[in-house]
């Protein structure tokens, strides 16, 4: 993202191709039909003997060759950026699919869909545990990045009563306590090394209080949700899906909180701006700490004039039903994401477009006032 955003506008066409490689509702892969169609139509729009057409044709052929190569079975999405005239070819296979197929052609890479995907699938850690076993998984883009498994001694049950039962119970409690401490120590190390801000706990109802007893405040405050772990455990993928659902639910709630924070800073302290013009101006001054932008490009309010370094043109083709995005909004979205990436500003997409509708679909939290 950083490398692509730093590229200067090219005089040659830059292709940004996003493909979902999963089967459609008819169990068919239709990305190849989309690729043939958009390459054919966009190629015809360029003059046959022009350098731009030559660059585009070379890119189309190289992309086709790449797509014909065998792929990892886990690959469900693909982003390709190409411009032979500018010596650019970058292919990014993903284990996460895009909602639709898209091809953008402009003077710079169009990164909005990739940035949105990253924001939609944040990095988080899930902890699945019982009294003697735990699995800790760092997930990003709906795929496991890092795993740790912890197994502790099982305590054998006994039917004896009296002192024997009491000793057994003390031993069991001691084993469980050490297990929870080991889980928390491992979790703390992973959270610190991976810079994780969100934790989901999946545990039996009887285990959760024991875990929280051992958990320091700086970890406890990162817990987004807790879900019940089935007695016999759930399959790994199913449990990861469950924990991710908790992350998405929390994300929807925090969208409302984030927009309210933006409005409060804008109307109160002055550490916020709203609207595309004010946001672009804040980027020019290096003020932007976090870009807050709509998840629907067609709800952005176009500006009268973009900075001179913005994309000279931008066209789009998509498989999305009823999609109608004009060039002005495309160029604005590309410029906002590019500037966020090149200034190390965080990017937050707001899925409910209505939350930002009154301010033109975009705003920013600022590092400082002027």
TORRO-394346 format. One record per residue (C-alpha): x, y, z; residue in one letter. Coordinates in steps of 0.5 Angstrom, whole numbers, plus 500, padded with zeros to 3 digits. Example, Ala and Ser with C-alpha at 12.3 -4.5 7.8 and 13.67 -1.06 7.14 Angstrom:
! residues 2
525491516a
527498514s
END
This chain:
! residues 370
500500500x
505505502x
510503496x
504504491x
501510494x
508514493x
508513486x
508519482x
502520477x
504516470x
503519463x
502511461x
495508464x
496505470x
491498471x
488497478x
485490478x
481487484x
478480483x
474475487x
476468485x
471465489x
465461485x
459465484x
452463486x
452458480x
458455483x
462458477x
468462477x
466469473x
473473474x
476471467x
469473463x
470480467x
477480465x
476479458x
471484457x
474490461x
481489457x
477489450x
473495452x
478499455x
483497450x
479500444x
478506448x
485508447x
488510440x
491504436x
498506435x
499510441x
504509447x
498509452x
495503448x
502499447x
503500455x
496498456x
496492451x
503489454x
500490461x
493486459x
498480456x
502480463x
496480467x
493474463x
499470463x
499471471x
492469472x
494463468x
499460473x
497455478x
495459485x
495457492x
488454494x
487459499x
487465495x
480468494x
482475492x
487478488x
489485487x
494487481x
497494479x
501494472x
503499468x
509497463x
510504461x
512506468x
515499470x
510497475x
507490476x
505488483x
500482484x
498481491x
494475493x
489475499x
486469503x
480474503x
475476497x
473482494x
465483494x
466484486x
471485481x
473492479x
478495474x
481502475x
485505470x
488512471x
495515472x
496512479x
494506483x
487506485x
488504493x
481505495x
478498495x
485495498x
485500504x
477498505x
479491505x
484492510x
480496515x
474491514x
478485517x
483488522x
488485526x
486482532x
487476537x
482470539x
483466545x
480459545x
481456552x
478451557x
481449564x
487445561x
488447553x
488454550x
489456543x
491463541x
491466534x
493472531x
488474525x
488479519x
484479513x
480473515x
486469515x
491466521x
497469521x
500467528x
498461533x
500459539x
497453543x
498451550x
497445554x
497444561x
496437566x
489434566x
487433573x
484426574x
477426577x
476422584x
470419587x
473419594x
471424599x
474428606x
481430606x
483426599x
477430596x
480437599x
487435596x
484433589x
480440589x
486444591x
491441586x
486442581x
485449583x
493450583x
493447576x
488451573x
491457576x
498456573x
494454566x
491461566x
497465568x
501461562x
495463557x
495470560x
503471559x
503468552x
497473550x
501479553x
507477549x
503476543x
499482544x
506486545x
510484539x
504484534x
501491537x
494488537x
489492540x
483488540x
482481543x
476476543x
475471548x
472464547x
471460553x
467456558x
462460562x
466457568x
473458565x
472466564x
472468571x
479464572x
482467566x
480475568x
483474575x
490473572x
489478567x
492485568x
488491566x
492493560x
490487557x
483487560x
481493556x
483490550x
477485550x
472487545x
467481547x
467474550x
463468546x
461461549x
466456547x
462449546x
463443551x
466439546x
470445542x
468448535x
472447529x
478452528x
475455522x
468456525x
471459532x
475464528x
469466524x
465466531x
470471534x
471475527x
463476528x
464479534x
470484532x
465486526x
459487531x
464492535x
466495529x
459497527x
458500534x
465504534x
463507527x
458511531x
463513536x
468515531x
463519527x
461523534x
468524536x
470527529x
464532530x
465533537x
473535535x
470539529x
465543533x
469544539x
476543540x
478545533x
482538532x
477536527x
475538520x
469535515x
468535508x
473534502x
476541501x
477542508x
480535509x
485536503x
487542506x
489539512x
493534508x
497539505x
499542512x
500535515x
495535520x
491529519x
492524524x
486519522x
482520515x
475518516x
471516510x
465513507x
465506505x
461508499x
465512494x
458514490x
456518497x
463522497x
462530495x
466532489x
470538490x
471543485x
479542484x
483537486x
491538488x
495538481x
499532484x
492528483x
490523478x
489526471x
484521470x
480515473x
475510469x
472504473x
469498470x
466493475x
461487476x
457490481x
450491480x
447498479x
454501480x
455508478x
461512480x
463518476x
470520475x
470526480x
469521486x
474516483x
479521483x
477524490x
477517493x
484515490x
487522492x
485522499x
487514500x
494516497x
495522502x
493518508x
498513506x
504518504x
503522511x
502516515x
495517517x
490512520x
484510515x
478509518x
472507513x
465508516x
460503513x
454506514x
454512509x
448516512x
453517518x
457522514x
452524509x
451531512x
459533511x
460530504x
462523506x
469525509x
473528515x
479528519x
482528526x
488532526x
494532530x
495539531x
491546530x
493552526x
END
